[in-house]
Amino acid sequence: MRRLMLAIAATALAGTSAPADEPAKPVKVLIITGDNVSVHDWKATTAALSDVLSARGLADVHVTATPAKDLTDENLARYDVLVLNYFNTKKPEASPDTTWTDANKKAFLKAIHDDGKGLVVIHLASGSFTKPNWVEFEKAVGGWRSRGFHGPAHDFTVKKTSAKHPISEGAPAEFAHATDELYQNSLLPPDSVVLATAYSDPSKPKGTGKDEAIIWTSTYGKGRVFENVMGHDVATINDPGFRTWTRRGVVWAATGKVPADVK
Ligand SMILES: [Zn+2]
């Protein structure tokens, strides 16, 4: 009997061995990609992003490089959060599988606005759909719209703002980021909360002399939105600071909470 009791106790302990604040299960992520902008190696950056999010069982990551087929109500319902590592092609007629139809756009907005899926936007993705401007996308995302710009890629320091937010709580106060493009003059949705900035050195080409918004959150209907303008190439995505902020941002967009031990 005593042996049985010990066995039951051991089983109970095994069931609670994970830290209490760890995600109960991996968040379900869909990375949306498939752009063909030559200076951005979307295949390599998507693989790097997938590795960052999959590490230590944080997320169950699926990828679509054919959004025209996969942005449907039925498919998007399978995920907790959509990660956009996409830029729309300038030649849609040559790329029917990557060009979003009106039905794709409607399904994407509905998933976030009405169904409460999270949205995470990486780097150039916020500059998609600007010509012509897709107004609802701009409301959801803000960011690298027609007025944003950057100078040559360079090293810069990313600093946490004083905003209280679950993503920030476990993120580094500042970090020296890998050589990346510093996006400037980004458009922020009205309810944005800027979580991290980088100073744009005016002695550098196109430097503004301002603390530029680098990471922010907003909401679109029921959906939580996390925007990270960094991530030009694989080296920037593998930067430890980028990894921690992005992993925390993805979990927050998916669930509204971030366990302290997500790094
Ligand atoms: Zn870039």
Residues whose N, C-alpha, C, O or C-beta is under 5 A from the ligand:
A	BS01	ZN	E181 H232
